[in-house]
Amino acid sequence: MISVMFPLLRKLSVSGSNLPSFRIPSWSDQDFNMTSNPAVQIPSKKEINKARKIYRLLETTFGIPEWREPLPAIDELVSTILSQNTNDANRDRAYDNLRTNFPTWKSVMHADPDKIIDAVRVAGLANQKGPRIQSVLKQIKSERGKLSLDFLRDLGKEEALDWLKQHKGVGPKTAAIVLQFSLGIPAFPVDTHVYRVSGRTGIRPHDMSVERTHTWMEQLFDPEQYGPGHLNIIRLGREICHAKKPECSKCPLNHLCNYYQGLGQNDRD
């Protein structure tokens, strides 16, 4: 088994296709379909078919990601805030430092801000992330009366996303991670790798914003494909489809990729 790490994960492994499929609770079309909004662009059948081919090719290449036991939603939220603009190892060290020094979120909330900053310093941008984490915890406690996000399961998907995004430092990606990987509410997080790969392969409009791409990706795939698809696209972006000098000759998607097809022969070699 090959161990890998992604920006969203504290531990993840990938093995062959004999693994059981990624499981999330069953939601109806009404729960996750956002196409009733006239401002939302709808993919064509051709784009959907291409995205599904990409999904299958990545599953064949990398296997099915095996997700670890979900963290409680607040833990996932804090971990994802720490993951911003850093690597997996530093995020995990910061998270572990925080939990070791402050074993409850209540103790984090009431701690000296400088001590929180010191605890998460290894993740980078500690002067922003420390106060941001404390601020989010205080807002949750003030609005809900306790430090828990379990109530989000009882809201509609869009209401849950909007509630999370009202907090400073919690954008569409962070909110979608909490819903998808902690609360079991289907959502497709779009990070820098997903945005880059989806643009290069041509499964999203090239000028589409990152925020709109979340909704777009959810329309390309079935809800049960959101988790595995997201993680395998991240892996492709990290290992092959680099921002600079992508290794196109190694890519299992190059025969489907708009970027690769547009390169001259010399650039492909």
N, C-alpha and C positions, 0 to 999 in steps of 0.2 A: 504494500500500500504506500502511496506517495503522499506525504504530508505537505500541504500548501497552506498559505495564509492569505487572506484578503482583507481589505480595509474594514469590512463590516464584521469580521469574525474574530472571536477570541480563540477558537480552535475549529479547524475544518479539515476533513480528509477526503481524498478522491480515489476511487478505485474503479474497477471495470464495470461493465454494464450489467453484471449480475446483482448489483446492489438494488435494494428496494427503492421505488420512486419516492421523490420528495413529497411529503404529505402536508396539506394544509386543510383546515376545515372547509366544508362545502358552502359556497355562497351562491346566491342566485344571480342571474344577469342583472337584475335591478340593483343589486348591492354594489357591483363594480363597474357597470357600463356607464360611461360618462358622455356618450355621444348625443344625448338629448340636448346638450348645450350647443346652440347654433354656432358659437365661436370656436368649437372644437373641430379640428380637421380630422377627416376620416380616411384611413389608408385604403388604397385600392386592393382588389383581390390579388393582383400581381405582387404588390408589396407584402401582403400577408403571406402568400405562398412562398416568397423568397425568404422571409423571416423564419418561417417554419422549417425550410430546408437548412438554414443556418443553425437553427436549434438542434436539428437531428445530427448535423455534421459535427457540431461541438460536443454533443453527447457521445458520439462515436469516438471522437478524438480524445476527450478528457474523462469520459465516464460521467456518472451521475453524482453531483456533489452530495456528500453526506453531512447533513446539518447537525451541529451539536445541540444539546438540550437548550431550549430558548432561555435567555435571561429574562428576569422580570422586566417589565416595560421601562421603569425608571432606570434600572441598571443599564439597559440597552441604550437609553437616551443619553446617559452620561458617557458611556463608552463611545458612542458615535460622535458626541461633541469633542471628546478627546482625540478621535481619529482624524479630525479635520487637519489637513496640511501636514500630516506626518506619516510615518510608516507603521506597520503592524507591531513591530517589536517595541517601539517607543510608546505607542498607545497602550499596549498591554502593561508595560512597566509603570506607566503613569496611573492606570486604573488600579493595579495591584498596590501601588504606594498609597493611593487614596483610601482604599478599603482596609489596608493594614493599619494606617494611622487614624482613620475615622471609620469604625466598623458599622455605623448606621448612617443613613442619609440625614437623619435629624442632627447628628453630630457634625456632619459636613455643613449643613445649613447654618448652624450657629457658630462655626469655628472662626477664628481669626482669619480674615481673608489672606493675609500673608502666608499663613501656614498651608492653606489650600494651594496657593500659587506654588509654594515650594514642593508640595507633594506631587503636583502634576507637571513640574517644570520640564521633565524629560520629553514630554509630548510636544514641546514647542508652543509658542504663543501663550505661555502660561498666564501672563498678565491679562489676557482676554478670556481664556478658557476657565480659569479659576473663578473669577467673579460671575461669569456667565452661568456656570453650573450652580453656584449659590443662588443667583437670581431666579433661575428656573425652579429650583426646589422651593424657594420661598413663595413664588407665584402659585405653584401647585398646592402647597399647604394652605395658602390664603384663600384660594378659590374653591378647593375641594374639602378642606378640613383635615386631610390626612395625606401622607406622601405615598400615593398610589395612582397609577394610571389605568387600573383595571376597568374603570367606568367607561373608557373609550370603546370597549367591546359592545356596549349598549347603544352607541351612537351610529348613525350612518357613516359610511366611509368618508365622504366629503366633510361632514361635520367634525369627525375625528381628526382629519388632516388639518382643517382650519384651526381647531383648538390647539394643536401642537405648534402650528406655524405662527401663532400669535406671540410666541415667546422669542425674545431676541436670541439670535444664533441658531434657531431651529428653522431650517429651510425645507424645501420639498423633499430633498434626498434624505435628510435626517428623519423627517416625519414618516416617510415611506418605509425606511428601515425598521422603525419601531413597529409600525403596523404589520409589515410582512413577516418579520423574523421574531417578533416577540408576542404580538397579539393575534397572529394568525389571520389577519385581515388582508386579503390579496392586494398588493401594491407593488409596482415595479420601480425600485430606486434607480436613479440615473446619476452615476458619478462620472468622473472625467474619462474613464476607460469606456464605459457604456456609450457616452456621448460621441467619443472619437470613433469607435468601431461602427456604431450605427450610421454615422455620417459617411465614413469611408466605404462601407459596403453598400450604401444607398438604400437602406431600409427606412430612412427618415429623410424629409426634405432638408437640403444642405443648410438652409438659412433658418431652420427652426430653433427656437431658444431652448436652453436646457430645461427650463420649467415646463414648457409645452411638451417636451420629449417624454416626460413621465406619462402623460395621458396617451400619447402616441404609442409608446411601447406596450402599454396595457391593452391597446386595441389590436396589436399585432399578434399577441400570444394569448393562450388560454390561461386562466388564473393559476392552474396547477403548474404551469411552466414558468411563472414569474421568478420563483426562487432559483431553480436550477439554471434557467436562462441567464439571469442576472449574474450569477456567480461564474458561469462558464465564459460569458463575455468578458468579465473582469480578468479572468485568467488569460484569455487570448490577448487582451490589451497589455497585460503585464509581461507576458512571456514572448509574444511575437509582434503584435500590432503596436509597437512603441510609438510615442509621440514623434520622436526623431529616429530616423533610420529604421523604419519597420522592416522586419525580416519576411518580406512578402513571399519569397521562394519557399519558405517553410510553412506558409499558412494554409490550412485545410480549406479556407474559404476563397482562395485567390481566383478560382474560376467563376466565382459569383460576385467578386468585389469590383465596384466601379473604380475605386482608386487604382487597383492593380491593373485593370484593363486599360486605364488611361496612361500608364507608364510606357515609355519607349523600351525597346528590347535591352538597351544598355543598362537602364535603371532597374530592370527586373533581375539581372544577373547578380 
